């Protein structure tokens, strides 16, 4: 008799089902058990409001977590950047697989790069973090952009450029990679220009804390370097008391000496959405060996950023 299928809770979007499908195949390889996707509609999927208005982080996660706690699904896959920074005791973050490309990318009309866009170009993004950094970059180069708040799935967003409503849109490279559309990118935005959202490009695999055997099996998919990096990034975000509607960017990357990974560098940015002020700092230290060390790295950088004036920028909410 074949074992009962494991039920994987996922959002319904094309991107969510693509990334959940990739995880499902790996879980089947590991456990020998079939995995079926259970599509769940979240408040973030049905609301047409801008994310900053409907509560930011958590709007894509709550319904999935409710299904986990109710036993309707066995485990769930989230985009890690959607997870609130506080982890509920009843759920365990069983695995953070190896991260995809964390960068933001531009899809612009006529194959243009960011620096080739006309002065005053209309760029679509629903993210205050992206708005702040792109506005600051334009200011520093003597041009301006008009950041246009948009929502919707990848098709909808790219459609605004294709039908001429916008000059460009900003998306995450990881999502485009996962749905096989990375070849439509016209410019990869360097992390020196735009720091990504904390956890961008990483997935979170979550199950009930009581389901120890499943958690142990899923842990095989965990990448310790990715987990350390995103833990530091999310610790910075939590210490700045920021939800996903606040303009915070963070990236932890590993600094290698030849083949040997020696240190982790954590960079953080908070900005006014019009780009007039950015507080951007970095810190470098030994690669965190424990969860607590990764958390400490984030908290230390947040404290420095707050001392440099980040607190005054945190109250901003993009319209």
C-alpha positions in Angstrom: 0.0 0.0 0.0 1.4 3.4 -0.9 1.8 6.0 1.8 -0.7 8.7 2.1 0.2 11.9 0.2 1.6 14.8 2.2 -0.5 17.9 1.7 1.4 21.1 0.9 -0.4 24.4 1.4 0.4 27.1 -1.1 -1.0 30.3 -2.4 -2.8 30.1 -5.7 -0.6 32.4 -7.8 1.4 31.0 -10.7 4.6 31.9 -8.8 3.5 30.4 -5.6 2.4 27.1 -7.2 5.7 27.0 -9.3 7.9 27.3 -6.2 5.7 25.0 -4.1 5.9 22.4 -7.0 9.7 22.6 -6.9 9.6 21.9 -3.1 7.1 19.1 -3.5 9.3 17.3 -5.9 12.3 17.5 -3.5 10.2 16.3 -0.6 9.0 13.3 -2.6 12.6 12.5 -3.5 13.6 12.7 0.2 10.6 10.9 1.8 9.4 8.7 -1.1 5.9 10.0 -0.3 3.7 11.7 -2.9 3.0 15.4 -2.2 -0.2 17.1 -3.3 -0.6 20.9 -3.5 -3.6 22.4 -1.6 -4.3 25.8 -3.0 -5.4 28.4 -0.4 -6.6 31.9 -1.1 -5.1 34.5 1.2 -6.4 38.0 2.1 -3.4 39.4 0.2 -4.5 37.7 -2.9 -8.1 38.9 -2.9 -7.7 42.5 -1.6 -7.0 45.1 -4.2 -5.6 47.6 -1.6 -1.9 48.4 -1.6 0.1 46.2 0.7 1.1 49.0 3.0 -2.6 49.7 3.7 -3.8 46.1 4.4 -1.2 45.3 7.0 2.0 44.6 5.1 3.6 41.3 6.1 1.4 38.5 7.0 -1.4 39.1 4.6 -0.2 36.3 2.3 0.7 34.0 5.2 -2.2 34.0 7.8 -4.6 31.8 5.8 -1.8 29.2 5.2 -0.8 29.2 8.8 -4.5 28.8 9.8 -4.7 25.7 7.5 -1.6 24.3 9.1 -2.8 24.8 12.6 -6.2 23.3 11.7 -4.5 20.2 10.2 -5.9 20.9 6.8 -2.4 20.8 5.3 0.8 19.1 6.6 3.3 21.8 5.6 3.4 25.1 3.8 5.7 27.0 1.5 6.0 30.8 1.8 8.2 33.4 0.1 10.3 34.1 3.2 10.1 37.9 2.7 6.3 37.6 3.3 6.7 36.1 6.8 6.2 38.3 9.8 9.5 38.4 11.8 7.9 36.9 15.0 7.7 33.1 14.7 4.6 31.5 16.4 5.4 28.8 18.9 2.9 26.3 17.4 4.8 26.3 14.0 8.3 25.4 13.2 10.4 26.9 10.3 11.6 23.4 9.3 13.7 24.5 6.3 15.1 27.5 4.5 16.4 26.0 1.2 19.3 27.5 -0.7 18.4 31.0 -1.8 17.7 32.1 -5.4 19.2 35.3 -6.8 18.1 38.0 -4.2 18.4 41.0 -6.6 15.7 43.2 -7.9 15.4 43.6 -11.7 13.9 46.0 -14.2 11.7 45.1 -17.1 11.6 48.2 -19.3 10.2 49.1 -22.7 12.5 48.8 -25.7 15.0 46.8 -23.7 16.2 49.8 -21.7 18.4 49.7 -18.6 17.6 51.9 -15.6 20.2 54.6 -16.6 18.8 54.7 -20.2 15.2 55.6 -19.1 14.0 59.0 -19.9 13.9 61.7 -17.2 10.6 61.4 -15.3 10.2 57.8 -16.4 7.1 56.1 -14.9 8.3 53.0 -13.0 5.8 50.6 -11.4 6.4 49.2 -7.9 4.2 48.6 -4.9 7.3 48.6 -2.6 8.3 51.7 -0.5 11.8 50.1 -0.2 12.2 50.0 -4.0 10.8 53.5 -4.4 13.1 55.0 -1.8 16.3 53.5 -3.3 15.4 54.1 -7.0 14.4 57.7 -6.2 17.7 58.2 -4.3 19.7 56.6 -7.2 17.9 58.9 -9.8 18.6 62.0 -7.6 22.3 61.1 -7.3 22.5 60.8 -11.1 20.7 64.1 -11.8 17.5 62.6 -13.1 14.1 61.8 -11.7 11.5 59.0 -11.8 7.9 58.8 -11.1 7.3 55.7 -8.9 3.8 54.4 -9.6 2.2 52.1 -7.0 1.1 48.8 -8.6 -0.1 45.4 -7.4 -0.9 42.2 -9.2 0.9 39.1 -10.4 3.9 38.9 -12.7 1.8 38.9 -15.9 -0.2 41.9 -14.7 2.9 43.9 -13.8 4.8 43.2 -17.0 1.6 43.9 -18.9 1.7 47.6 -17.8 5.0 47.9 -19.7 3.9 45.9 -22.7 0.8 48.1 -23.2 2.6 51.3 -22.7 1.1 52.4 -19.4 4.5 52.4 -17.7 8.1 52.8 -18.8 9.3 50.0 -16.6 8.4 47.8 -13.6 10.6 46.4 -10.8 10.3 42.8 -9.8 12.3 40.2 -7.9 14.8 38.1 -10.0 13.9 35.0 -7.9 10.3 35.0 -8.9 11.0 35.4 -12.6 13.6 32.6 -12.4 11.0 30.3 -10.8 8.4 30.9 -13.4 10.9 30.8 -16.3 10.7 34.4 -17.4 14.1 35.8 -16.4 14.9 36.3 -20.1 12.5 39.3 -20.1 14.7 41.3 -17.7 16.3 44.4 -19.3 18.4 45.3 -16.3 19.7 43.5 -13.1 19.8 46.1 -10.4 23.0 45.8 -8.4 22.6 45.4 -4.7 24.9 48.4 -4.4 22.0 50.4 -6.1 19.0 48.7 -4.5 19.2 46.4 -1.5 16.6 43.7 -1.6 13.9 43.1 0.9 15.0 41.0 3.9 14.7 37.3 3.0 14.2 38.1 -0.7 14.9 35.1 -3.0 14.5 32.6 -0.1 11.7 30.2 0.6 10.3 29.2 4.0 9.0 25.7 4.6 6.8 25.6 7.7 5.0 22.8 9.6 3.3 22.3 12.9 5.7 22.1 15.8 4.0 18.9 17.0 4.9 17.2 13.7 8.5 16.3 14.6 9.1 13.5 12.1 8.0 15.7 9.2 10.0 18.6 10.5 13.1 16.3 10.6 12.5 15.1 7.0 12.0 18.7 5.8 15.1 19.9 7.6 17.1 18.0 4.9 16.2 20.8 2.5 17.7 23.5 4.8 20.7 25.5 3.7 22.6 26.7 6.8 24.3 29.6 5.0 20.9 30.9 3.6 19.3 30.4 7.0 22.0 32.4 8.8 21.8 35.2 6.2 18.0 35.6 6.3 18.0 35.3 10.1 20.4 38.3 10.3 18.4 40.3 7.7 15.1 39.6 9.5 16.6 40.4 12.9 17.6 43.8 11.5 14.0 44.3 10.2 12.5 43.3 13.6 14.9 45.5 15.6 13.9 48.5 13.3 10.3 47.6 14.2 9.4 47.5 10.6 6.8 45.7 8.7 7.1 45.0 5.0 5.4 48.3 4.3 8.4 50.2 5.7 11.2 51.1 3.3 13.8 48.7 4.7 16.3 46.8 2.5 18.8 44.3 3.9 21.2 41.7 2.5 23.6 39.4 4.2 26.2 37.8 2.0 29.2 35.5 2.6 32.7 36.8 2.0 35.0 34.0 0.8 38.7 33.7 0.7 39.2 31.3 -2.2 37.0 28.4 -1.4 36.8 29.1 2.3 33.9 31.2 3.6 35.4 33.5 6.2 32.9 36.2 7.1 29.3 37.4 6.7 28.6 41.0 5.7 25.2 42.5 6.5 24.0 45.6 4.8 20.9 47.6 5.7 19.1 50.6 4.3 16.2 52.7 5.4 15.0 55.6 3.3 12.4 58.2 2.8 10.3 57.0 -0.1 11.1 60.1 -2.1 14.8 59.2 -1.9 15.7 62.5 -0.2 17.3 60.6 2.8 18.8 57.2 3.1 20.5 55.7 6.1 22.7 52.9 4.7 25.3 51.0 6.8 27.0 47.6 6.8 28.8 45.4 9.3 31.0 42.4 8.8 31.7 39.6 11.3 32.3 35.8 11.6 29.7 33.7 9.9 27.1 33.1 12.6 27.2 29.6 13.8 24.0 29.7 15.8 20.5 31.3 15.5 21.4 33.7 18.4 24.6 34.9 16.7 22.7 35.6 13.5 20.1 37.5 15.4 22.8 39.5 17.3 24.4 40.6 13.9 21.0 42.1 12.8 20.3 43.8 16.1 23.8 45.4 16.2 23.4 46.9 12.7 19.9 48.1 13.5 21.2 49.9 16.6 23.8 51.7 14.5 21.2 52.6 11.9 18.8 54.0 14.6 21.6 56.0 16.0 22.2 57.5 12.5 18.6 58.6 12.2 16.8 55.6 10.8 14.0 55.9 13.4 12.7 59.1 11.8 12.3 57.3 8.5 10.5 54.3 9.8 7.2 56.0 10.3 6.8 56.6 6.6 4.2 54.7 4.8 3.9 54.8 1.0 0.5 55.8 -0.3 
